[in-house]
Amino acid sequence: MQFTQKFSVHFAHRPSKGKIHHPIILNRCGGQPHAPSGLITTAAQRGFMPKGFDQPGGRISAAEISRNFGHWQDVAASHPVLVTHHGRPRVVLMSASEYFALSARGDIAPDIADFDLGMDGVTTLAAHMREGFVWLDRDLRIRGLNAVAAANMGLDADAAMQLDFETLARENEAVATLVSWMRRVLRTAEAVRFEMTGVNDPSRLYSVCIFPFRGGLAYTFLQETELHELRRASEVWRTEHRALNDLCEISIFHVNPMGFFSYANDYLCHILGFSRSDLERIRLIDVCAEADREETARTLNTLVCGTTESHVGVFNLMMRTQGVCRLKVSCAPIRRDGACIAIAVVGVEI
């Protein structure tokens, strides 16, 4: 390939960050690159959509630019030119001044670390959060809050903006705790997370996160009383379950809606002579005495369907040694979102 004009080539040393690969600055007749020079980048269509090149001279083929490069370099000095290869956008020829301007604005190869959400974005996010959101300046004056926070305070947004946290801290112990954490965040510029009781209702429990925000700080809070109570109930259940297992005379097992064992404690495995893995491959009615199978299947069905919420009766279970173990049992369904996921059975030998 031969050009009628002579060009010098200068490689730009700006990192590509995976977006722009080796931009080349071209300059006629040697010398330093200057603003009207052309620039080819391999990130063509990212910065400019093909629709923007519909103007005359805005789109050319690779063959055309190779035949008359000097002309198209002059065109690119006034506006970007899209170069296509087999009809597909391949590269963009643009002036060096426009490339440098775009680079300075971060429009080419933007770094996610430089992303600024802006106040409109913050407002939109805060409005759709399930957490309360409050923004304060360094004097702990409220600069903004979302509807969740205003409702929790029992005030409208305008009234909430007039609150003085310093005054409230002298009157309310919970607010004093909150303010002490705020001062720490302002002093250290580090986010903190903690739990605290409600300002207006001490029986409520809230998780709070305070973090530096736009020259001051912001905090989010979420009411987690019910979650805390569920965790406490779960701990009680686990403790009671462990205590029952330690008696070594209580059989505890779960049956899934298909009738298969999904859990069996050590004592049941011991008295039946089966391992836990063996039991989890068979159905409850398979180890029931033959005369009781129909009644047992009917009982499980009523529990799964919700016809009854509990059942007390007797299961005659066959042991591996061919004997029969009589259990007095209490059965109840385990539900999740209203659907039965298993039936819990507790039994003692009789």
N, C-alpha and C positions, 0 to 999 in steps of 0.2 A: 504494500500500500504506500502511495507517495502523496504527500501534501504539497501544495504550491507555496505554502507559507511555513516558516520555521517557528516552532514553539518550544519553550522550556517547560519542564514539569516539576512541580513542587508538591511533596506529600505533606498533608496537614498532620500534625501530631496530636490532634484532639482525640482522646479515647472514644471508641465506638460504643461501649456499653452494650454491645449485642444488637444495636439498632442501625448504626451507620458504619459501613465497612470501607475504610481507606478512601475518604474524599480526596480528589486530586485537583489542585489549583493549577490552571494553565495560564501562561502568560506569553504574549508574542515577543519574539526577538530577545529573549533572555531578560535579565533584570529581575527585580523583586515583583511579586504578585501585587496587583492593585484592584480596586473595587470593581471596575467593569469586567474583570476577567471571568471566564466561565468556570463552572464547578459541576462535576459529575458525581452523583452519589448513587449507591446501589440500593438505597432504601426508598426508591422512587415513590411509589404510590402511598406511602405512609403519611407524608406531610401534605400531599396534594391529591385529591380525588380526581380520577379521570375526567369527571364532569367539568372541572375547572380548566381543562385544556381544550375546550370546544372552540375557542376563538381561532381565527386563521393564524397559522404558524405556531400553534400551541402544542401540536402533536405531529411527530415525524417518525419514520421508520429508521432502524439502525442502518439500513443500506443507504438511505438518503443522507444521513448525517456523515457517513464515511465518504461520500462523494463530494460534499461541500461543507466541510467542517468549519471553515473560517466564517462563512455566512451565518451558520446556525449559532456560532459562538457570539456573534454580534447581536443576533436576535435574543439569545438568552441573557444578554446584559440588560435588556429592558423588561423581559418577563420570562418566567420559567418555561422550559420546553420539555415535554414528555417524550421520551424515546421508547418506541415499542420494538419488540422482537417477536416476529410471527404473530403480530396483532395484539400481543399482550404487553402491558406496561412493564418496562424493564428498569430504566434509570431516568433521572431528571437532570437536565442541564440548567443551571441557574447561575446568577451573578454571585461573585464572592461576597459582595457587600450584603446581599440579601441572606446568604448563608450565615454570615457572621452575626447579622441582626437576629435571625431566628435562633442561633445558638445562644446568644446573650439572653433571649427571652425564655430559653429552655424548651422551645417548641420542637426542637430536634433532639432525639434521644433524651427525653426527660428522666430525671432521677426521681424515683418514688419518694426518696427521703426529703425532696424539696417540695412535695405536694402540700398545698395549702387549701384546706377545705373551705375557708371563707365563712363569714358570719351567716350567709344565707344557708350554706350547707349545714352549719351547726344548728341553726334554728329548725331546719327540716328534720334532722336526726333527733333532736330533743323532743320535737312534737310527736314523734312516733315511737319513743322509748316507753317501755313499761316501768322503768325506774324514774324516780323523781330526779330532776336536774336543776341545780342552782349555781349561778355564776356570781362571784363576788369580787370586788376590787381589793386592794391591799389594806384598805381601811375597814374591810368586812361589811361593806355596803352592797346590797344585792343589785346587780346590773342586769340580770335576766334569770328567768326560770320557766319551766314548762308547766303544762296544765296539771300533771300528776303532782308536782311539788306544791302548786297553789292549792289544789284540792286537799292535800294532806295537811296543809297549814290551816285549812278552813277559811281561806281568804281568796279574794279575787287577785289577779296579777298586780293591779295598781296598788292595792293595799299591802300586798306582800313586799313590794319594792320599798315600802317605807319602814320596814322592820329594822331595828337596830340590834345587832347581835351582841354588842358589848353590854347594852342595858339588859337584854334578855338573859345573858350569862349570869348576871348578878341575882336574878330572880328564879332561875330554873337550873337545877343541877345537871340535867341532861344537856341543856344548851351549853353550860359551862364546859362539859366534857368535849362537846363538839368544837367549841371555840379553841380549846387548848390544842386539839389536833390541828385545827386550821393554822394556828400560829406556828406550829412545828413545821407544817408544809411550807409556809412562807419563809421560814428561817432556813430550812434545809433544801428546798426545791425538790423534794422527793415525795412520791405518792405514798399514801398509807391506806390500809384497809382494816376495818374493825367492826365489831357488833356493838350495838347500844340499845337501850330501852327507848320507847317512844317519848317524845317531848310532852305530848298532851295525854298519852295513855301509857303509863309504865308497864302495863301488861303486854304491850306489843314489843316485838323484837325486830330490829332493823339491821341490815348489813349496809355499811357505808364505805364509800371510796372517795378520798379527797386527793386532788392532784393540782399541780400548777396549771394555770390556764390564762392566756392572754394578759399577762402582766399582773394577774391576781391569782385566784384559785377558783376551782369549781368542785362540787361534790355531787355524787349520785347516791341514792339510797333506795333500798327495796325492802318492803315489809315481808319478813320471813317467819312470822309467828307460827303459821300452820306447818311449814316445813320443819321448824325446830321441834314442834310437838310430835310430828311424825317420826323424826329421828329419835326422840326420847322414847316414844312408844315402841319403836323397833328395837332399841336397846333393852327395854323391859322384856319384850317377847323373846329375844335371844337368850336373855338370862334365865327366863322361865323354861325355855326349851332345853337349855343345858342342864338345869336342875332336874327336869323330868327324865332326861336321858341318864343322869347319874344314879337314878333309883335302880336302874337295871331290871326293872320289872314292868316297864311300860313299853308297849309297842306303838311306834309312831311311823306312819307311812303316808305318802301322797299317791293319788291315782289321777292320771291325766284324763281329759274328756273322752279319749278313745278307750279308757279302761285299763291302760298299761300302768305298771308301777313307775313312778318318776322319782321316788325317794323312799328309802326304808332305813330305819335306824338299826344300830348294831344288835339290839335285843331281838327284834323281829327276825333278822337274818339268823341269829343264833337258834331260836326256838324252831324255825322252819327248816334249818339246815341248808339254806341256800346262801350264796354270796350276793352282795348287793348288785353286782353286774348281772348275775343270773336273773334276779327278780326284775330288773329293769328291762328285760327282754320278753317278759310274759305278762298276761293280763291277770287282774285280780280274780276273775271268775275261773281262770284256769287252775288256781290252787284252792278254790272253794270246793267243798263237798258237792258231789253231783246233784244231790237233792236240793241244795240251796242256790244253785247257779241262777236259775230263772228269777228268784226273788232278789238276789243280790244285784243282778243286772237291772231290774226294775228300780231298785233303790238308787243306784248310781245315776240312772236316767233322770229321775225326779230331781235329784240334787243338781245335776248339770243344767237342766232346763229351768230351774228356779221354781219348780212346783212346790218344793219345800226347802226351808233354809237349814234344816238340821235333821239328823236321824240318829236314834239310839236303838241298838239291837245287838244281835249275836252273829258273828261270822265263824263258821266251821272251816278252818284252813288245813289243808293236807300238808303233812311234813314229808321231807325227803325219805324218812325212815318208814313211810307208809302209814304212820299214825295220824291222828287228827288233833289239832289244837283249837280249843274253844276260846274265842275272845269276845268279851263284852265290849262293844265299840261305840264311840260317838263320832259321827261324821258331819262335816260342814264344808260348803264350797268356798274356794279361794277365788275371789273375783278381781278383775282388772278392767276398769272402764265399763263395768256392768256385765262383762262376759266372764263365764266360769273358765278358769285356766287350769284348775286342779281341784281335787277333793281331798281334804285333810282328814285322816282317820287316826284316832287315839284309842288304844284298846288295852285291856288287862285280862289275864287268863282267869277262867272260872272253871 
